[in-house]
């Protein structure tokens, strides 16, 4: 399939760059679970690239391209990924589900390459990167396998594709850690959900207070 032509997104919209924190780690580390919990805490808005991609119309050119790459365990093209993300984000802002004046944007699964970091820097101001440390990748692969059954996630069903995703993560995504090395915060993803949440909030609450100061 030929690549789609991507037109640049206008940078003239008000509010850029949005204060943001990244939820980062290998596939299956629990990023989405914590993001969904945090988005129910006032002051946070979680946006997952995986969720966005799964909601794309598979009959559209964008949906077909993303699906083709995902089925191989590979990353969608950088320019297409950023365009889809920004369009989705602005749709959430227009619908007032995302309120950039009082919500810290939590990005899950984005950026996934250093090039995407560069493409995003005019749109998001990354205050922290929460790195979900994983010492047992086989446990993560097993978690993904169970998730595929429980959540009917076709993209997680093939173990060979899952292992390819880990290879791609280490080759293309892990360098993002060095790009944001000054704001990396480590979180042990082996704990129970409540423990991980507390650790995330320990890093995020000061950023929230600094980004959106309120009069006492």
N, C-alpha and C positions, 0 to 999 in steps of 0.2 A: 504494500500500500504506500502511495506517495505521501510525503510529509505535507501537513497543512500549512498554508501561508498564514503567518501570525502578524497582525497589525499591532504596533505599539499601543499600550494603554496610556491614556492621557494622565499626566501627573498634576493637572490643574485642579483636581478635586480638593475641597477643603479638608483640613485635618491631618494630612500627611506630614511627616511619618507618624503612624500610630504606635504608641508604646506597646511593646510585645515581649513575651517570654516564649522560649521554645521548649517543647517537651520532646526529648531526644533519646534514642536508644535503638537497639536491634529490634527486628520484628518480634512481636510476642512479649515484649518487656513490660507491658501493662500501661503504655502511654495513653491509649484510648480510654481505658477504664478510669484512670485518674483525671483525664481531661473532662470526661462526662460528669464525674463527681464535682470537680472544681467549677464547672459552668453553672452549677446550682448554688454556688456560693456568691452572694452579691459582690460585684466588682470584677468578675472574671467572665470572659467569653471564649469558649473552646471552639476551634475550627480545625477539623481533621481533613487532610488531603484524601485519605482513603475513603471517608464518607462521601466527600464531594465526588470523587471519581465513580463510586458505586451508584450514585444518583444520576449520572449522565445518561442521556437518551442514547441507547445503544444503536439507534438508527441514524444518529447524527455522525458527521465525520469525526468530530472530537471524541465522541464515545467509542467509535470503532477503533481509532488509533490508540486510545488509552487502554482499551480492552486487549488489543493485540500485544502491546508491550507487557501488560500485567500477566497475561497468560504465559508469557515466557519468563516471568520473574525479573523483568528488566524495568528500568525507569522510563517513564514517558519523556519526550523531548522537553528540555528546559523551558524554551519559550512558550510552548503550548501549556505546560504545567503552570507557569506564572500567570499566563493570561486567564486560564480557567479559574485559578485561585482568586485573582483580583476581581474578576467579574462576579464571582460568588460572594466575595467579601462585601463588595459595594451593594449587591442585592440585599444582603443581610442588614447593612447600614440603612439603606433606603426603606426597608420594612421596619426599621427601629428595633430589630432583634439584637443588633450590635450597636452599642452606644459608645463611640470612641471617646467621648468627653468624660466618661466615668467608668469605663470597663477596660481592664488590661486584656489584650488579645493574647490568647494561648494558642500557639501554632503547633500542631501535632502532625508530623510527617512532612514538614516543609520548613526550611529548604532542605533538599536532599543532595545537592551538589554545591561545590564552591561557586560555580557559575550562577546558580540560583541565589546564593547569598548576595552576589554582586547585583543581580537583577532586582532584588527586593530592597536594597538599602535605602532607596528613595521613598519607599512605601511603609516600611516598618522600622522602628527603632528598638533593636533587640537589647533589652535590659538584663536578661539572664538566659542561660541555656541550662535546663535541668537535665542532666545526663543520667538516665536510668542505668546504673551499672549492672551488668549481667556477667556472672562468673560461670554459668552453666548453659551454654547455647543449646545443648541437646534437650534440656528441660523446656526451653523456649519453643523448640521445634515441636515437642510433644504438646505443649499448650496450644500452639497454632492448629495442630491436627484436631484436637478436641474442639476448638473454636469453630472449625470448619463444619463439624457435625452439628453442634448446638445452634449455630447462627446461620446455617445454610450458606456459608460464604464459599462460593465456588473457587475464588482466587486462592483460597487456602487449602484446597482439597488435595493437591498433588505434592507429595513430599519432595520430589525432585525439583519442582518449581520453588518450593519453600527454601530448599538448600541453595538454589541459585540466588534467591533474594538475599540470603546472608552473604554470599560471595559478593554480590553487587554492593551491599551495605559496606562491607569492609573496604572495597576498592573505590567506590565513588562517594559514599555518604560520610564515612568516618572522618575524612579530612575537614568536614565542617566544624568538628570540634576544635581544630587548630585555628580556624578562621575566627571563631568566637572565644578563643582561649582565655581572654581577660574576664569573661563573665560566666564561665562554666561553674555550675554547682552540681555536686555529685549526690545522687539519691540511690540508696540500695533497694533494688526492685525485688529482693527476695522476701521482704516482710509481708505482713498481712496488709490489706487495703488501708486500714486505719493508720497504721504506722507510716506507710508511704505517704498518705495524705498529710499527716502532721509534718513530715519532713519537707514536702512540697510547700506547704503554707509557711514554714519557717523561712524559706527563701523568698517566697512570693509576696507575703504581706508587706515587708518593708518597701518593696518596689511599688506596690499598689499605693501605699501612703505617700511615697515620694512623687509618684506620677500624677496623683489626683488629691492634692492636699485640700483639706476641708477646714473651715474655721471652727474652732471649738466653741 
